Amino acid sequence: MKTLYLLRHAKSSWKFEELSDHDRPLKKRGRKDVPLIAQELIERKVNVDLIISSSAVRALSTATLMAKELGFDPEKIGVQEELYHITPTALLQFVQLLPDEYSHVMLVGHNPTFTEVANMYSPDKSIANLPTSGLAAIQFDVTYWGQVSAENGNLHFLDYPKKYR
């Protein structure tokens, strides 16, 4: 069994108009929301083996906050530029190349791709939008990441901060 956690970056700030989209920081609310989701993961007894983040500042900041809350060494967070503007098809290909020694992998990135991928595995395909700090847990009944496909996973749970505020 392999589990993929898709964590959308936390709420970001548009306050600094001179910054590029890639360089936008988190808002205060974003920094408060990540611990809410982390606490839910802790209560579910989730142990993440690997965290890989988009290179965008807001995603990497989210990944760092999440890692600290989960007791995962932030220095071990992988950063992949390709997660910044990845398509759903490319994301599945990325997942298929994950190292098999990891069974619980968290990717931190962006919409619309994360919503589209979560919907691939949702029984009713009704996720309109994975909100900021939203997390989709997708389980695959496979031994190797290379066996992952659009047809063989299921949405195990969906968490987002508004559920806990």
ChimeraX commands (.cxc) that place a marker at each C-alpha (Angstrom):
marker #1 position 0.00,0.00,0.00 radius 0.5
marker #1 position 1.24,3.48,-0.93 radius 0.5
marker #1 position -0.32,6.73,0.26 radius 0.5
marker #1 position 0.05,10.08,-1.45 radius 0.5
marker #1 position -0.78,13.27,0.41 radius 0.5
marker #1 position -1.46,16.28,-1.80 radius 0.5
marker #1 position -1.16,19.41,0.32 radius 0.5
marker #1 position -2.10,22.66,-1.36 radius 0.5
marker #1 position 0.04,25.56,-0.19 radius 0.5
marker #1 position -1.36,27.72,2.62 radius 0.5
marker #1 position -3.03,31.08,2.04 radius 0.5
marker #1 position -0.57,33.44,0.41 radius 0.5
marker #1 position -0.21,37.19,0.43 radius 0.5
marker #1 position -0.77,39.53,-2.50 radius 0.5
marker #1 position 0.44,42.46,-0.38 radius 0.5
marker #1 position 3.76,42.84,-2.18 radius 0.5
marker #1 position 2.81,43.69,-5.76 radius 0.5
marker #1 position 6.45,43.83,-6.84 radius 0.5
marker #1 position 6.91,40.11,-6.13 radius 0.5
marker #1 position 6.40,37.50,-8.81 radius 0.5
marker #1 position 3.76,34.81,-8.28 radius 0.5
marker #1 position 6.57,32.36,-7.51 radius 0.5
marker #1 position 7.90,34.57,-4.69 radius 0.5
marker #1 position 4.67,35.35,-2.83 radius 0.5
marker #1 position 4.92,34.65,0.94 radius 0.5
marker #1 position 2.29,33.20,3.25 radius 0.5
marker #1 position -0.33,35.32,4.96 radius 0.5
marker #1 position -0.74,35.15,8.72 radius 0.5
marker #1 position -3.86,33.02,8.22 radius 0.5
marker #1 position -1.86,30.58,6.12 radius 0.5
marker #1 position 0.70,30.17,8.88 radius 0.5
marker #1 position -2.15,29.44,11.32 radius 0.5
marker #1 position -3.94,26.95,9.05 radius 0.5
marker #1 position -1.05,24.53,8.50 radius 0.5
marker #1 position -0.90,23.45,12.18 radius 0.5
marker #1 position -4.64,22.66,12.07 radius 0.5
marker #1 position -4.11,20.19,9.26 radius 0.5
marker #1 position -0.93,18.82,10.85 radius 0.5
marker #1 position -2.84,18.13,14.06 radius 0.5
marker #1 position -5.42,16.14,12.14 radius 0.5
marker #1 position -2.65,14.08,10.55 radius 0.5
marker #1 position -1.15,13.44,13.98 radius 0.5
marker #1 position -4.54,12.34,15.31 radius 0.5
marker #1 position -4.87,9.99,12.33 radius 0.5
marker #1 position -1.40,8.63,13.23 radius 0.5
marker #1 position -0.04,9.56,9.80 radius 0.5
marker #1 position 3.73,9.18,9.44 radius 0.5
marker #1 position 5.08,10.91,6.36 radius 0.5
marker #1 position 8.27,9.34,4.98 radius 0.5
marker #1 position 9.04,12.01,2.40 radius 0.5
marker #1 position 7.95,15.59,1.73 radius 0.5
marker #1 position 8.53,17.17,-1.68 radius 0.5
marker #1 position 7.56,20.77,-2.36 radius 0.5
marker #1 position 7.15,23.04,-5.31 radius 0.5
marker #1 position 9.89,25.64,-5.42 radius 0.5
marker #1 position 7.38,28.49,-4.94 radius 0.5
marker #1 position 7.97,30.37,-1.68 radius 0.5
marker #1 position 4.42,29.82,-0.44 radius 0.5
marker #1 position 4.63,26.06,-1.08 radius 0.5
marker #1 position 8.06,25.63,0.49 radius 0.5
marker #1 position 6.97,27.71,3.51 radius 0.5
marker #1 position 3.91,25.47,3.86 radius 0.5
marker #1 position 6.05,22.34,3.59 radius 0.5
marker #1 position 8.45,23.65,6.22 radius 0.5
marker #1 position 5.64,24.48,8.65 radius 0.5
marker #1 position 4.05,21.07,8.10 radius 0.5
marker #1 position 7.36,19.26,8.54 radius 0.5
marker #1 position 8.03,21.00,11.85 radius 0.5
marker #1 position 4.55,20.16,13.14 radius 0.5
marker #1 position 4.92,16.50,12.13 radius 0.5
marker #1 position 8.44,16.14,13.52 radius 0.5
marker #1 position 9.90,15.70,10.03 radius 0.5
marker #1 position 13.33,17.26,9.53 radius 0.5
marker #1 position 12.74,20.38,7.34 radius 0.5
marker #1 position 16.26,19.95,5.95 radius 0.5
marker #1 position 15.07,16.74,4.29 radius 0.5
marker #1 position 12.27,18.39,2.30 radius 0.5
marker #1 position 12.82,17.82,-1.41 radius 0.5
marker #1 position 12.26,20.80,-3.70 radius 0.5
marker #1 position 11.14,20.23,-7.28 radius 0.5
marker #1 position 10.70,23.16,-9.66 radius 0.5
marker #1 position 8.46,21.03,-11.89 radius 0.5
marker #1 position 5.74,20.90,-9.21 radius 0.5
marker #1 position 5.14,24.63,-9.66 radius 0.5
marker #1 position 3.21,24.35,-12.95 radius 0.5
marker #1 position 2.76,20.59,-13.27 radius 0.5
marker #1 position -0.20,19.08,-15.13 radius 0.5
marker #1 position -2.24,16.17,-13.72 radius 0.5
marker #1 position -0.68,13.76,-16.24 radius 0.5
marker #1 position 2.83,14.93,-15.40 radius 0.5
marker #1 position 2.05,14.71,-11.69 radius 0.5
marker #1 position 1.09,11.05,-12.05 radius 0.5
marker #1 position 4.30,10.43,-13.98 radius 0.5
marker #1 position 6.21,12.20,-11.18 radius 0.5
marker #1 position 4.53,9.95,-8.59 radius 0.5
marker #1 position 5.39,6.84,-10.59 radius 0.5
marker #1 position 9.07,7.75,-10.25 radius 0.5
marker #1 position 9.01,8.17,-6.46 radius 0.5
marker #1 position 11.50,5.95,-4.60 radius 0.5
marker #1 position 9.76,2.75,-3.52 radius 0.5
marker #1 position 11.33,2.76,-0.06 radius 0.5
marker #1 position 8.85,5.53,0.84 radius 0.5
marker #1 position 5.24,4.51,1.43 radius 0.5
marker #1 position 3.75,7.79,2.70 radius 0.5
marker #1 position 4.71,10.75,0.51 radius 0.5
marker #1 position 3.48,14.33,0.79 radius 0.5
marker #1 position 3.63,16.65,-2.20 radius 0.5
marker #1 position 3.12,20.35,-1.53 radius 0.5
marker #1 position 1.95,22.34,-4.52 radius 0.5
marker #1 position -0.79,24.14,-6.34 radius 0.5
marker #1 position -4.19,24.25,-7.95 radius 0.5
marker #1 position -5.75,23.54,-10.33 radius 0.5
marker #1 position -3.68,20.35,-10.61 radius 0.5
marker #1 position -4.11,19.18,-7.01 radius 0.5
marker #1 position -7.91,19.54,-7.22 radius 0.5
marker #1 position -7.99,17.71,-10.57 radius 0.5
marker #1 position -5.87,14.83,-9.27 radius 0.5
marker #1 position -7.91,14.54,-6.06 radius 0.5
marker #1 position -11.05,14.33,-8.21 radius 0.5
marker #1 position -9.54,11.49,-10.25 radius 0.5
marker #1 position -9.73,9.36,-7.12 radius 0.5
marker #1 position -12.86,10.79,-5.52 radius 0.5
marker #1 position -15.85,8.46,-5.87 radius 0.5
marker #1 position -18.25,11.24,-6.85 radius 0.5
marker #1 position -15.74,13.61,-8.54 radius 0.5
marker #1 position -17.32,16.49,-6.63 radius 0.5
marker #1 position -14.32,18.38,-5.26 radius 0.5
marker #1 position -14.89,21.86,-6.66 radius 0.5
marker #1 position -11.71,23.29,-5.20 radius 0.5
marker #1 position -9.02,21.97,-2.87 radius 0.5
marker #1 position -8.72,25.04,-0.65 radius 0.5
marker #1 position -5.49,26.55,0.58 radius 0.5
marker #1 position -3.94,24.25,3.22 radius 0.5
marker #1 position -6.32,21.56,1.96 radius 0.5
marker #1 position -5.01,18.02,1.99 radius 0.5
marker #1 position -6.15,15.07,-0.11 radius 0.5
marker #1 position -4.96,11.62,1.01 radius 0.5
marker #1 position -4.99,9.10,-1.81 radius 0.5
marker #1 position -4.31,5.41,-1.19 radius 0.5
marker #1 position -3.03,3.03,-3.82 radius 0.5
marker #1 position -3.21,-0.74,-3.39 radius 0.5
marker #1 position 0.19,-1.19,-5.03 radius 0.5
marker #1 position 3.64,-2.33,-4.01 radius 0.5
marker #1 position 5.59,0.08,-6.21 radius 0.5
marker #1 position 4.97,3.71,-7.09 radius 0.5
marker #1 position 5.48,2.78,-10.74 radius 0.5
marker #1 position 2.19,0.85,-10.57 radius 0.5
marker #1 position 0.18,3.98,-9.75 radius 0.5
marker #1 position -2.36,4.95,-12.39 radius 0.5
marker #1 position -5.44,7.11,-12.75 radius 0.5
marker #1 position -7.57,4.00,-12.15 radius 0.5
marker #1 position -6.06,2.31,-9.10 radius 0.5
marker #1 position -6.28,4.76,-6.21 radius 0.5
marker #1 position -8.99,5.99,-3.92 radius 0.5
marker #1 position -9.48,9.18,-1.98 radius 0.5
marker #1 position -8.95,8.09,1.61 radius 0.5
marker #1 position -9.79,11.44,3.20 radius 0.5
marker #1 position -9.95,15.16,2.50 radius 0.5
marker #1 position -9.07,17.75,5.13 radius 0.5
marker #1 position -9.11,21.53,5.04 radius 0.5
marker #1 position -8.83,24.22,7.72 radius 0.5
marker #1 position -12.42,25.48,7.55 radius 0.5
marker #1 position -13.56,22.11,8.96 radius 0.5
marker #1 position -11.69,22.88,12.17 radius 0.5
marker #1 position -12.14,26.62,12.67 radius 0.5
marker link #1:1,2 radius 0.2
marker link #1:2,3 radius 0.2
marker link #1:3,4 radius 0.2
marker link #1:4,5 radius 0.2
marker link #1:5,6 radius 0.2
marker link #1:6,7 radius 0.2
marker link #1:7,8 radius 0.2
marker link #1:8,9 radius 0.2
marker link #1:9,10 radius 0.2
marker link #1:10,11 radius 0.2
marker link #1:11,12 radius 0.2
marker link #1:12,13 radius 0.2
marker link #1:13,14 radius 0.2
marker link #1:14,15 radius 0.2
marker link #1:15,16 radius 0.2
marker link #1:16,17 radius 0.2
marker link #1:17,18 radius 0.2
marker link #1:18,19 radius 0.2
marker link #1:19,20 radius 0.2
marker link #1:20,21 radius 0.2
marker link #1:21,22 radius 0.2
marker link #1:22,23 radius 0.2
marker link #1:23,24 radius 0.2
marker link #1:24,25 radius 0.2
marker link #1:25,26 radius 0.2
marker link #1:26,27 radius 0.2
marker link #1:27,28 radius 0.2
marker link #1:28,29 radius 0.2
marker link #1:29,30 radius 0.2
marker link #1:30,31 radius 0.2
marker link #1:31,32 radius 0.2
marker link #1:32,33 radius 0.2
marker link #1:33,34 radius 0.2
marker link #1:34,35 radius 0.2
marker link #1:35,36 radius 0.2
marker link #1:36,37 radius 0.2
marker link #1:37,38 radius 0.2
marker link #1:38,39 radius 0.2
marker link #1:39,40 radius 0.2
marker link #1:40,41 radius 0.2
marker link #1:41,42 radius 0.2
marker link #1:42,43 radius 0.2
marker link #1:43,44 radius 0.2
marker link #1:44,45 radius 0.2
marker link #1:45,46 radius 0.2
marker link #1:46,47 radius 0.2
marker link #1:47,48 radius 0.2
marker link #1:48,49 radius 0.2
marker link #1:49,50 radius 0.2
marker link #1:50,51 radius 0.2
marker link #1:51,52 radius 0.2
marker link #1:52,53 radius 0.2
marker link #1:53,54 radius 0.2
marker link #1:54,55 radius 0.2
marker link #1:55,56 radius 0.2
marker link #1:56,57 radius 0.2
marker link #1:57,58 radius 0.2
marker link #1:58,59 radius 0.2
marker link #1:59,60 radius 0.2
marker link #1:60,61 radius 0.2
marker link #1:61,62 radius 0.2
marker link #1:62,63 radius 0.2
marker link #1:63,64 radius 0.2
marker link #1:64,65 radius 0.2
marker link #1:65,66 radius 0.2
marker link #1:66,67 radius 0.2
marker link #1:67,68 radius 0.2
marker link #1:68,69 radius 0.2
marker link #1:69,70 radius 0.2
marker link #1:70,71 radius 0.2
marker link #1:71,72 radius 0.2
marker link #1:72,73 radius 0.2
marker link #1:73,74 radius 0.2
marker link #1:74,75 radius 0.2
marker link #1:75,76 radius 0.2
marker link #1:76,77 radius 0.2
marker link #1:77,78 radius 0.2
marker link #1:78,79 radius 0.2
marker link #1:79,80 radius 0.2
marker link #1:80,81 radius 0.2
marker link #1:81,82 radius 0.2
marker link #1:82,83 radius 0.2
marker link #1:83,84 radius 0.2
marker link #1:84,85 radius 0.2
marker link #1:85,86 radius 0.2
marker link #1:86,87 radius 0.2
marker link #1:87,88 radius 0.2
marker link #1:88,89 radius 0.2
marker link #1:89,90 radius 0.2
marker link #1:90,91 radius 0.2
marker link #1:91,92 radius 0.2
marker link #1:92,93 radius 0.2
marker link #1:93,94 radius 0.2
marker link #1:94,95 radius 0.2
marker link #1:95,96 radius 0.2
marker link #1:96,97 radius 0.2
marker link #1:97,98 radius 0.2
marker link #1:98,99 radius 0.2
marker link #1:99,100 radius 0.2
marker link #1:100,101 radius 0.2
marker link #1:101,102 radius 0.2
marker link #1:102,103 radius 0.2
marker link #1:103,104 radius 0.2
marker link #1:104,105 radius 0.2
marker link #1:105,106 radius 0.2
marker link #1:106,107 radius 0.2
marker link #1:107,108 radius 0.2
marker link #1:108,109 radius 0.2
marker link #1:109,110 radius 0.2
marker link #1:110,111 radius 0.2
marker link #1:111,112 radius 0.2
marker link #1:112,113 radius 0.2
marker link #1:113,114 radius 0.2
marker link #1:114,115 radius 0.2
marker link #1:115,116 radius 0.2
marker link #1:116,117 radius 0.2
marker link #1:117,118 radius 0.2
marker link #1:118,119 radius 0.2
marker link #1:119,120 radius 0.2
marker link #1:120,121 radius 0.2
marker link #1:121,122 radius 0.2
marker link #1:122,123 radius 0.2
marker link #1:123,124 radius 0.2
marker link #1:124,125 radius 0.2
marker link #1:125,126 radius 0.2
marker link #1:126,127 radius 0.2
marker link #1:127,128 radius 0.2
marker link #1:128,129 radius 0.2
marker link #1:129,130 radius 0.2
marker link #1:130,131 radius 0.2
marker link #1:131,132 radius 0.2
marker link #1:132,133 radius 0.2
marker link #1:133,134 radius 0.2
marker link #1:134,135 radius 0.2
marker link #1:135,136 radius 0.2
marker link #1:136,137 radius 0.2
marker link #1:137,138 radius 0.2
marker link #1:138,139 radius 0.2
marker link #1:139,140 radius 0.2
marker link #1:140,141 radius 0.2
marker link #1:141,142 radius 0.2
marker link #1:142,143 radius 0.2
marker link #1:143,144 radius 0.2
marker link #1:144,145 radius 0.2
marker link #1:145,146 radius 0.2
marker link #1:146,147 radius 0.2
marker link #1:147,148 radius 0.2
marker link #1:148,149 radius 0.2
marker link #1:149,150 radius 0.2
marker link #1:150,151 radius 0.2
marker link #1:151,152 radius 0.2
marker link #1:152,153 radius 0.2
marker link #1:153,154 radius 0.2
marker link #1:154,155 radius 0.2
marker link #1:155,156 radius 0.2
marker link #1:156,157 radius 0.2
marker link #1:157,158 radius 0.2
marker link #1:158,159 radius 0.2
marker link #1:159,160 radius 0.2
marker link #1:160,161 radius 0.2
marker link #1:161,162 radius 0.2
marker link #1:162,163 radius 0.2
marker link #1:163,164 radius 0.2
marker link #1:164,165 radius 0.2
view
